[in-house]
Amino acid sequence: MTTQLFVPKFRVDECLAQVKECLEKGWTGMGFKTVEIEDRWKEYTGLPHAHFLSSATAGLHLAFEVLKRKHGWQDGDEVISTSLTFVSTNHAIKYAGLTPVFADVDKYLCLDPEAILDKITTRTRAVVFVGLGGNTGQLDKVAQICKEKGIALVLDAAHMAGTRYRGKHIGYNADVTVFSFQAVKNMPTADSGMICFKEQSDDELARKLTWLGINKDTYARTAAQGAYKWKYDVEDLGFKYHGNSIMAGLALVSLKYLDNDNSYRRQISKWYRDELNGVEGIEIVPVAEGCESSTHLLQLRLERRDGLLVFLNEKGVYPGVHYTDNSEYEMYKDCGQCKNSVKASNEIISLPMHVGLSKNEVDKVSCLVKEFLKG
Ligand SMILES: Cc1ncc(COP(=O)(O)O)c(C=O)c1O
C-alpha cells in the first residue's frame, strides 16, 4: 500500500447534489452558488468582504492590482516577500508590474519581522505574508510593522482556510487576504479561491476587474428588467478571474466539513509529534503560540533530507517539499538570497497529511523516518 502526501476528501453525494442543482437550473457560471459561498465565507471567517475566484493565483494578482491602482503605486515599486513559497506569490507581484524583494524567514518558515524591517526602502509599498502550511508565524508583529510604516499587508492564506489566531479567523489585520481552494488544499474544490478585502471600495473594484472590467455581472443583467438589460459599460482593462457555480457548490460542501477536517489534521500532527519530537537529527517546524493551524502541512527539517525522500519513496511513502527557494529560479535570481530560507529549503520535507490517514499509517511513516535516521 502506498501513502500519498495529499489526498483530498470529497463528500461525493453532497458534491454531486450541488452539481446537479446547477445543471438542472441551467446555471453553472458566476451567480447563485458563487453568491452563496461568498456569504457563507463571510459568516465563517467574520471578514467583511469576500469575492469568489477561479484561483488564489488570480486573487494575489488582483490584490496587487487593486492596491496599486488605489494608492497610485508606480511600476517597479517594491513588495517585500518570501522566497520560501509557491511561485504564485511572487509571480503575482510581477504580474502587477511591481518588484519582489525577498526577506528572510524565521523558525516558523514565515517572514521574520526583523528581516522585513531591514528590507524597507522608500519604494516599499507592501509586504506579502505567506502563512506556510497554515501557520501564523509572527503575523501580528508583521501587521504592526506595516501599520507603523504605512505599507500595505497582503496575506497569502492559500494554506490557511480555517486557521485561527487567539480564537479569531485570520485575515482581520490584513488589507487583503487570499485563500486557495485548489484540488489538494485543506478545503478542496478543483480550482478556486477567495479574496477578502478590508475596504468595501477595494472589493467593488476587484469585482469589476474579475469580470473583464464590465460594470455589471451576467446574473445581475439577467435579473434586470426591460429592453436594456443586455447593456453594460467597460470601465477598466479587467481580467476573467471570477469563480463559477460548480466550484462554488464543491466549496460549500468542503466548508461544511472544514473545522472537523482541520481538527483531524491537528490530531494527525499530534500523532507525528508524539512519535518524532526529540528524535535526534530532526526538528519539526513549530506552530506559533496562539495559532490554531489549518495544518495543511506537517514539515520536518533534517540535513539528510534528500536521502529521506528517496528512502520513503522506496517504501511506498510519497512526501513533498514546500518549497524550493524561489531565488534558485531564473525568474527570481535577482530578488536577493536569504540565508535561513535557502537553508530551510534544503532541509524541509512535508510528510503525508490528509484526512484519509489512519493512526496506523502515521505510525508507519514515523517508524520509517526513525529507521532512516538510525541507518
Ligand atoms: C503559498 C501559495 N500561494 C498561492 C498558491 C496558489 O493557489 P492556486 O492554486 O489556488 O492558484 C498556492 C498553491 O499551491 C500556494 O501554495
The ligand as an SDF file (V2000), in Angstrom:
LIG
                    3D

 16 16  0  0  0  0  0  0  0  0999 V2000
    1.5500   29.6310   -0.8480 C   0  0  0  0  0  0  0  0  0  0  0  0
    0.6660   29.5420   -2.0580 C   0  0  0  0  0  0  0  0  0  0  0  0
    0.2060   30.6820   -2.6260 N   0  0  0  0  0  0  0  0  0  0  0  0
   -0.5960   30.6550   -3.6990 C   0  0  0  0  0  0  0  0  0  0  0  0
   -0.9780   29.4710   -4.2750 C   0  0  0  0  0  0  0  0  0  0  0  0
   -1.8440   29.4930   -5.4970 C   0  0  0  0  0  0  0  0  0  0  0  0
   -3.0720   28.8700   -5.2990 O   0  0  0  0  0  0  0  0  0  0  0  0
   -3.9760   28.4510   -6.5420 P   0  0  0  0  0  0  0  0  0  0  0  0
   -3.5210   27.0910   -6.9710 O   0  0  0  0  0  0  0  0  0  0  0  0
   -5.3680   28.4280   -5.9730 O   0  0  0  0  0  0  0  0  0  0  0  0
   -3.8090   29.4540   -7.5970 O   0  0  0  0  0  0  0  0  0  0  0  0
   -0.5370   28.2590   -3.7280 C   0  0  0  0  0  0  0  0  0  0  0  0
   -0.9320   26.9800   -4.3400 C   0  0  0  0  0  0  0  0  0  0  0  0
   -0.3160   25.9640   -4.2200 O   0  0  0  0  0  0  0  0  0  0  0  0
    0.3100   28.2990   -2.5960 C   0  0  0  0  0  0  0  0  0  0  0  0
    0.7720   27.1560   -2.0520 O   0  0  0  0  0  0  0  0  0  0  0  0
  1  2  1  0
  2  3  1  0
  2 15  2  0
  3  4  2  0
  4  5  1  0
  5  6  1  0
  5 12  2  0
  6  7  1  0
  7  8  1  0
  8  9  2  0
  8 10  1  0
  8 11  1  0
 12 13  1  0
 12 15  1  0
 13 14  2  0
 15 16  1  0
M  END
$$$$
